[in-house]
Amino acid sequence: MIRTRITELFGIDHPVVCGGMTGLGTAALVSAVADAGALGFLTALTQPRPEDLAKEIARTQERTDRPFGVNLTILPTIRPVPYDEYRAVIVESGVKIVETAGSDPAPHLPDFHAAGVKVLHKATSVRHALSAERKGVDAISIDGFECTGHPGEDDIPGLVLIPAAVAKLSVPVIASGGIATGSGLAAALALGADGVNMGTRFMATAEAPVHENVKRQIVANGERDTLLVFREFHNTARVARNSVSEQIREISRRPGATFADIADLASGVRGRENVLGAGDMEGGLWWASQAQGLINDIDTCAGVVSRVVSEAEEIISRRLPSLVGR
């Protein structure tokens, strides 16, 4: 068993995290991750109203007695999000771990910390991670350029970003981006991280609430089957390569293009309904990381966690020591 500051801080068996994923962070997946001894996060904004989040937390609590958390992503939206109400639901439901992402977590920290909630903040740069640490977060998840979602605009891959963050931060650090195997966990620990976050790997599990076609596509895809979109609008995102993401990239590169020109193609609702829900792999935009090139099967969450940890233990305890002192 691998023990780190992350396992101690969050009371989990393994230094493995399934961070918040919009549309996927629901009770079925998160409870399975928790029962495997890792840490999963419900996504608050997957639920349309705060009262729906309360119900999803209750469903998760009915399915597992292990620690789990809630992701609260703070972003500017056309319709105002009642963040205070979502935060109140998290506290009142007794959840003790929160993952924040997007904008400044500071306005939420007093209420969370007063309730004994530990806050893990996602950052894509050392400077943003340091800012969050100064404001009082308990741990940092640092996202390398390989990750799905929004990797920032600096284009720093994990091999550089992880140790750079570790060197400057005093709070525990979780490495994120392009990790799907035991060798990834062992490498992250060697770089100074206290654990790893995996998103795409957990999408290709039996419990992930997405169509089987999505899971099969992740297994079939390679490390080159992602695209960067929205770069022209200073909101870079890494998504899976398909005809829709190719079209978004082509339109965005046209002189004078605006986000309005691609808004319909980039619709999150379209992607969730057509791709994740109906399994039409060309029906919308969907998200996956370069870790697709490392995923060769659809497994259970328990199987994924067990394999990743056992592979890392073998590398740390046997393979690497055998290279020293020859």
N, C-alpha and C positions, 0 to 999 in steps of 0.2 A: 504494500500500500504506500502511495506517495502522499506525504503530508507536507503542506506548505502553509504560508500565512493565509491563503485564501480558504483552504479547508477549515482552518481554525476559526477564521472570522465569520464564516457563513454556516459552520456546523455541518459540512458535507463530507462524504467519504473520499471523493476524488476531485482533483483540481481541474474540473471540466465544466464548462458553462454553455448553455444554449440560450444565447441572448434573445431579446425581444425581436420577433419577426411579424410584421403586420400581416394579418390574415391567418397566420399559423400559430401564434402564441395563445393557444386555447387549452382548456383543461385536459383534453386527451393527450396531447403531446407533452405538456409541462409536467403532468403527474407521472407519465412514463419516464421522463428524464429524471425526476426527483427520486422515483423508486429505484432507478439504476445507480443512485448515489451521487449524481451530478446535480447541477443547479439550473433549473429552467425558469424562464420568465414569461408570464402572461403579458400580452400587450394591451395596455389600457385602452388605447384608441381604436383597437379592433372592435371594441364594444361601442355601439352608437351612443349610449347614455351611461352616466355614472351608475345608475341602478342596475344596468346590464353587467357592468364590471363586477358589482357586488355579487351578482348571481354566479358569474363565472369563477370568482374566487371561491365561493361556497362550493361549487361543483368540484373544484380542484381539491379543496380541503376534505371533501367526502371521499375522494379517490386515493389520497395519499396522506400519510402523517409525517412525511419528510419535508425539509425546508424547500420553499420555492419563493420566487419573487414576482414583482410586477414591473414592467417597463413603462415609463412615462416619457414619451418623446415630446419635446417642447419645440414647436415650430410655428412660424407665422402661417395663418390659414385665412381663407376667404371668410369662412364663418368662424366667429370666435368660439374657442373650445373652453368649456368650464373647468379649467385645470384645478381650481380650488376644490371643486366638488369631487373630481376624480381622486385628488390627493386625500380628501376626507374619507372617501370610501376605502382607500388602501389602509389608512390608519385604523379606521373603525373595524375593519375586517380582521385585524390582528396580523397582517402581513409584516414581516420584519426585515425584508430585503427589497430594495427598489433599485432599478437601473434607470438612470436618466440619460437622455441623449438630446442632441439638437442644441437648443439655446442654453443660456445661463441657468444652472440648477439652484443658484443662491436663494431665490424667493421661496423655494420649497424646503430648504434644509432645516429651518427652525422647527417646523411642525413635524417633520420626519424624525429628527433627532430627539425631540421632546417625547416622542412615542417609542423611542428605542429602536428606530428603523435604521439599518445600515444602508448607505447610499453608494452605489457603484456608478461612476459616470463614464460614458463613452466619449473618447476624444480621438481626433485624427492627426494631432500634432503635439509635440512636446510642450509648446507654449500654451496651448489650450488646456493640456493636462495639468500643467503647473498652476494655471489660473484656478482650475477646479479644486486642486489640492489646497490652495490658499483659502478658498472659500469654505472648506471644511468637509469635502466628500471623504468617504472612508476607503475607497479603492478606485483605481482607474482601469478601464478597458481601452487599450490603445489599438486602433484600427490601422493596419498596414494597407498599402495601396492595392494589395491583392483581393481585398474584401469585396463582398457585394454591398449594395446600398451606396451610401455617399462617403467616399474615401477622402474627401477634402480636395484641395487644389494644389497640394505640395508634391504629390506623386512620390512619396517616400515609402519604399517597401519595408516589410517587417524586419528583414535581416539587419537593417540600419535603425529603423524607428524603435523597435523594441528595446535594444540595449541603450539607445539614446535616452529613452524615457526612463528606464530603470536607473540610469546614472544620475538623473536629476530629481527623481521623486523619492519620497520616503514612505508613502503608502503602498500597499500591495498593488501589483500590476498584473493584469490579465492580457495575454497576447491574443490578437484577433486578426483574421485575414489570411485566407489560403491554408487553413489548418484542418486536416481531416483524418490524420493518422497518428499512430503512436510515435513515429519519428518526428512529427510536428510538435507533439507535446514535449518530447525529450529535448528537441532543439530550442523550444521556447524557454524551458527551464534552464538550459545551458546559457541562454542569452540573459538570464536574470529574472525572467517573469515568474510569477507565482501560480500560473495556471493558463488555460487556453479557453477561448470562446470559439465555438463551431456553430455555424448557421446552416450552410448548404449541406453539410454532412447529415444533419438532423432532418433536413427536408426529405432525404432519401431513406426514410425509415418507415416501418409498418404503421406506426402511430401518427405520422405526420398527416394533418387534415388537408391533403391535396390529392388531386386525381393521380391514379397510377401512371398515367402517361408522363406526368411531370417527373416522377421518380425514375422512370425508365429513361427519360431524356437526360437527366443528370448523369446516370450511369453511362449512357452512350457518349455523352459529350467529353471533350478533352479540355486541356488547360487554355486553349486558344478560343474556346467558344463563349467568350464574353465580349461585350462592347462597352466603351465609355460613351455615355450620352449626356446631354444637357451642359456639356463643357462650355459651349458658347454663351451660356446664360449664367456662368459662374456657380453652377450647382451640380457639379460632376457626379454622375452615378454609374456604377458598374452593374450591368444587367446581362442576362443571357442573350446570346446571339440568335436572332430569328429574323424573319422578313420585316416584322414591325420595328424592331430596334435598328435594323439596317436603314429602313425608310426614315426613321426619326433622325438618324445621324446625317443622312443625305440632305434632308430638308433643312436641318439646323445649320449646315455649312453654306447655305445659299446667302449671298449678300443681303443684308437687311432683314434676315429672318428673326422672328420673335417667338417666344414660347407659345403664343396663341396659335402659331402655324402647326404646332405638333401636339397641342393639348389633347385633342381627341385620341390620337394614337397613343399618347402617354398616360391615358386615364387609368388610375389605380383600380377603379371599379371594373373597367373593361378587362384588365389583366386578371383580377381575382375571379371574376365570373367566368370568363371564356377559357382562360388557361388553367388556373389553379382549381377551379370548380368543374368545368366541363371537359378539360383535357385537350382542348384545341391548341396545340403548341404554336400555331401561327395566328392565334386569335387576339393577341394583345402583348403588352410588355410584361415580362416576368424577370425576377431577380435571382441571380446566382453568382457565385464567386469563381475565381480561377481554380479553387479546390475541386471543381468538377473533374479535373484531370487525375485526381487521386481517389475517386470514388468508383468502386467496381461492383458494388452490389447494393441491394435493398435489404437492410437488416432491421432488427428491433432496436429500440433505444438501449435496452440492456446489453444487447450484443455489441453495439457500437462502442459504448462506454467501456465494457469489459475488454474488448479487443484493443482499443486505443491505450488504455492504462497498462495492460499486460505487455504490449509491444514496447511502450516507453520504459517499463521496468526492466525488460530484457536488455534494451539498449543501454540503459544507465548502469545496470548491475553486472552485465556480462560483456557485451560487445565493446563498449568504450574502454573499460578497464583492461581488456585483453590487448589493446593497442599501446598501452603504456609500459615502458621499461623493457621492450624487446631487445 
